[in-house]
Amino acid sequence: MAKRLDPLCYLCGDVIEHNPHDGDMKLSMDHIPPKQFFPQPLRKELNPNLDVAPSHKKCNNAYKDDEDYFYTSLYPLVANSNTRMAKAIFSDFVRRSRKKQTPAMLRKIFSDASGISAGGIILPYGKIEVLVDEARIQRIAGKIARGILFWSTRVFSAESTIVDMRLCEKPSEVPDWYQLSWGAVPAKGAYPKVFSYKSLPFDRHHILSLLFWEAFMFCITARDPKDMI
């Protein structure tokens, strides 16, 4: 009988032992993107078969606060361009408001909201701009990209694998080389109205386009993780 191989944690690259002494190092299948990005009303309605990747419980938990921040801080981008999805997310905020940390986070985010852009432009009625912690949202976008790379290569991708990352609020902001890649591969995703992506290997790199809530996109280029071994 062939020996069973323990899985690799896609977040740290170490083996996940079958029965570790430390409970924080046990297997935790991580949803990509995070399950909470699918508002609860939609999960109940659609019951989508969400994609997962193996991780240590400790590694998975290390991203939880930033996942919450990503979901709440980027809500205004959804509200500005996708009213129907914004309503679903807002209803999720109401449900989650019973959690101690959520109201404080929302107050902090919306206290930074403004009807005037960073460049001094008065935004149209109903549009708002929110200042966000770029490092935190990029950390989560990078985590999702690394999960996608793990699916396609079965090789661990470190954070340093990513060489380019851009948040694009409008199609006109997407660089040409990402737009050119779109025609080469189909979009994937368990429920595209929440999250879909395209991934194209090219010249020892991977070009990824991650679309969230049909409202904004992260464009990411990463080195092929097999070159990092």
C-alpha positions as CSV (number, residue, x, y, z in Angstrom):
1,M,0.0,0.0,0.0
2,A,1.4,3.4,-1.0
3,K,2.2,5.7,2.0
4,R,-0.2,8.6,2.4
5,L,1.4,11.9,1.9
6,D,0.6,14.7,4.3
7,P,-0.6,17.9,2.5
8,L,1.3,21.1,2.3
9,C,0.0,24.3,3.9
10,Y,-0.5,26.7,1.0
11,L,0.2,29.7,3.3
12,C,3.5,28.7,4.8
13,G,4.7,25.7,2.7
14,D,5.3,23.3,5.6
15,V,3.8,19.9,5.9
16,I,0.5,19.6,7.8
17,E,0.9,16.6,10.0
18,H,-1.9,14.1,10.3
19,N,-2.1,14.2,14.1
20,P,0.1,17.1,15.4
21,H,0.7,17.6,19.1
22,D,-0.1,21.3,18.7
23,G,-3.8,21.8,17.8
24,D,-3.0,25.1,16.1
25,M,-1.0,23.1,13.5
26,K,-3.8,20.7,12.5
27,L,-5.4,20.8,9.1
28,S,-7.8,23.6,8.3
29,M,-9.3,23.8,4.8
30,D,-9.3,27.4,3.9
31,H,-12.0,28.8,1.5
32,I,-10.6,30.8,-1.4
33,P,-11.8,33.5,-1.4
34,P,-12.9,33.6,2.3
35,K,-16.4,32.2,2.9
36,Q,-17.6,35.4,4.5
37,F,-17.1,37.2,1.1
38,F,-20.3,35.4,0.1
39,P,-23.0,37.2,2.0
40,Q,-25.0,34.8,4.2
41,P,-28.3,35.3,2.3
42,L,-26.6,34.3,-0.9
43,R,-25.0,31.2,0.7
44,K,-28.4,30.0,1.9
45,E,-30.0,30.6,-1.5
46,L,-27.3,29.2,-3.7
47,N,-25.3,26.8,-1.5
48,P,-22.2,27.2,-3.8
49,N,-19.5,24.6,-3.7
50,L,-16.7,26.9,-2.6
51,D,-13.1,26.2,-3.4
52,V,-10.7,25.3,-0.6
53,A,-7.0,24.7,-0.1
54,P,-5.1,23.0,2.8
55,S,-3.6,25.1,5.6
56,H,-2.6,25.0,9.2
57,K,-5.2,26.3,11.5
58,K,-2.7,28.8,12.9
59,C,-1.8,30.1,9.4
60,N,-5.5,30.4,8.4
61,N,-6.4,32.3,11.6
62,A,-3.5,34.7,11.1
63,Y,-5.5,36.3,8.2
64,K,-8.9,36.5,9.8
65,D,-8.8,40.2,11.0
66,D,-7.5,41.4,7.6
67,E,-10.2,39.4,5.8
68,D,-12.8,41.2,7.9
69,Y,-11.1,44.5,7.1
70,F,-11.1,43.7,3.4
71,Y,-14.8,42.8,3.4
72,T,-15.9,45.9,5.3
73,S,-13.4,48.6,4.0
74,L,-14.1,47.9,0.3
75,Y,-17.8,47.8,0.7
76,P,-18.1,51.5,-0.6
77,L,-16.6,50.4,-4.0
78,V,-19.5,47.9,-4.2
79,A,-22.0,50.4,-3.1
80,N,-20.8,52.9,-5.8
81,S,-21.2,50.4,-8.7
82,N,-23.3,47.4,-7.8
83,T,-26.4,48.3,-5.9
84,R,-27.9,44.8,-5.8
85,M,-24.8,43.2,-4.3
86,A,-24.3,46.1,-1.9
87,K,-27.7,45.4,-0.4
88,A,-26.8,41.8,0.2
89,I,-23.5,42.8,1.8
90,F,-25.2,45.4,3.9
91,S,-27.7,42.9,5.2
92,D,-24.7,40.8,6.2
93,F,-23.2,43.7,8.1
94,V,-26.5,44.1,10.0
95,R,-26.3,40.4,11.0
96,R,-22.7,40.6,11.9
97,S,-23.2,43.8,14.0
98,R,-23.9,41.5,16.9
99,K,-20.2,40.7,16.9
100,K,-18.3,43.0,19.2
101,Q,-15.5,43.9,16.8
102,T,-17.7,44.6,13.7
103,P,-19.4,47.9,14.8
104,A,-16.1,49.4,15.9
105,M,-14.5,48.5,12.5
106,L,-17.4,49.9,10.5
107,R,-17.3,53.2,12.5
108,K,-13.6,53.6,11.8
109,I,-14.0,52.9,8.1
110,F,-16.9,55.2,7.5
111,S,-15.5,58.0,9.6
112,D,-12.8,58.2,6.9
113,A,-15.5,58.3,4.1
114,S,-15.9,61.5,2.1
115,G,-17.8,62.9,-0.8
116,I,-14.6,64.6,-2.0
117,S,-11.9,62.5,-3.6
118,A,-8.2,62.6,-2.5
119,G,-7.6,64.9,-5.5
120,G,-10.2,67.4,-4.3
121,I,-12.9,66.4,-6.8
122,I,-16.5,66.5,-5.6
123,L,-18.0,63.1,-6.2
124,P,-21.4,62.6,-7.8
125,Y,-24.4,62.4,-5.4
126,G,-24.5,59.0,-3.6
127,K,-20.8,58.3,-4.4
128,I,-18.2,58.1,-1.6
129,E,-14.5,57.5,-1.2
130,V,-12.9,55.8,1.7
131,L,-9.3,55.8,2.7
132,V,-8.1,52.2,3.4
133,D,-5.0,50.5,4.7
134,E,-3.5,49.3,1.4
135,A,-1.1,46.8,3.0
136,R,-4.0,45.0,4.7
137,I,-6.2,44.7,1.6
138,Q,-3.2,43.7,-0.6
139,R,-2.3,41.0,1.9
140,I,-5.7,39.4,1.4
141,A,-5.7,39.8,-2.4
142,G,-2.3,38.3,-2.4
143,K,-3.4,35.4,-0.2
144,I,-6.3,34.6,-2.7
145,A,-3.9,34.8,-5.6
146,R,-1.5,32.4,-3.9
147,G,-4.3,30.0,-3.3
148,I,-5.2,30.1,-7.0
149,L,-1.5,29.4,-7.9
150,F,-1.5,26.5,-5.4
151,W,-4.4,24.9,-7.2
152,S,-2.8,25.2,-10.6
153,T,0.8,24.3,-9.7
154,R,0.5,22.3,-6.4
155,V,3.5,24.2,-5.3
156,F,3.7,26.7,-2.4
157,S,3.8,30.4,-3.4
158,A,5.4,32.8,-0.9
159,E,4.3,36.4,-0.6
160,S,7.5,37.4,-2.4
161,T,6.3,35.5,-5.5
162,I,4.0,38.5,-6.3
163,V,5.8,41.1,-8.3
164,D,2.9,43.4,-9.3
165,M,-0.5,44.2,-7.7
166,R,-3.1,46.9,-8.7
167,L,-6.5,47.7,-7.4
168,C,-8.6,48.8,-10.4
169,E,-12.0,50.4,-9.6
170,K,-12.9,50.9,-13.3
171,P,-12.1,48.9,-16.5
172,S,-10.2,51.9,-17.8
173,E,-7.7,51.5,-15.0
174,V,-6.8,47.9,-16.0
175,P,-3.3,47.8,-17.6
176,D,-3.2,46.6,-21.2
177,W,-1.3,43.4,-20.5
178,Y,-4.0,42.2,-18.2
179,Q,-6.8,43.0,-20.7
180,L,-4.9,41.2,-23.4
181,S,-4.7,38.1,-21.3
182,W,-8.5,37.9,-20.8
183,G,-9.2,36.5,-24.2
184,A,-6.9,33.6,-23.7
185,V,-8.6,31.9,-20.8
186,P,-12.1,31.6,-19.4
187,A,-13.3,33.1,-16.2
188,K,-13.6,30.7,-13.2
189,G,-15.4,30.9,-9.9
190,A,-18.0,29.0,-7.8
191,Y,-20.3,32.1,-7.9
192,P,-19.1,34.7,-10.3
193,K,-21.4,37.5,-9.0
194,V,-19.3,37.4,-5.8
195,F,-15.9,36.4,-7.1
196,S,-14.4,35.2,-10.4
197,Y,-10.9,35.1,-11.7
198,K,-8.7,34.5,-14.7
199,S,-5.2,33.1,-14.5
200,L,-2.8,32.8,-17.5
201,P,0.8,31.4,-17.3
202,F,3.1,33.5,-19.4
203,D,6.9,33.7,-19.7
204,R,7.6,32.0,-16.2
205,H,4.9,34.2,-14.6
206,H,1.2,34.0,-13.9
207,I,-1.1,36.9,-14.8
208,L,-4.2,36.9,-12.6
209,S,-7.3,39.1,-12.7
210,L,-9.5,38.8,-9.6
211,L,-13.0,40.3,-9.8
212,F,-14.9,41.0,-6.6
213,W,-18.7,41.5,-6.4
214,E,-18.6,42.6,-10.1
215,A,-17.4,46.0,-8.7
216,F,-13.6,46.1,-8.7
217,M,-10.6,44.1,-9.7
218,F,-7.2,43.2,-8.4
219,C,-4.7,42.7,-11.2
220,I,-1.7,40.6,-10.0
221,T,1.4,39.2,-11.6
222,A,3.4,36.5,-9.8
223,R,6.5,34.6,-10.6
224,D,6.0,30.9,-11.3
225,P,6.4,29.3,-7.9
226,K,8.2,26.3,-9.5
227,D,11.0,28.7,-10.3
228,M,11.3,29.5,-6.6
229,I,12.0,26.0,-5.5
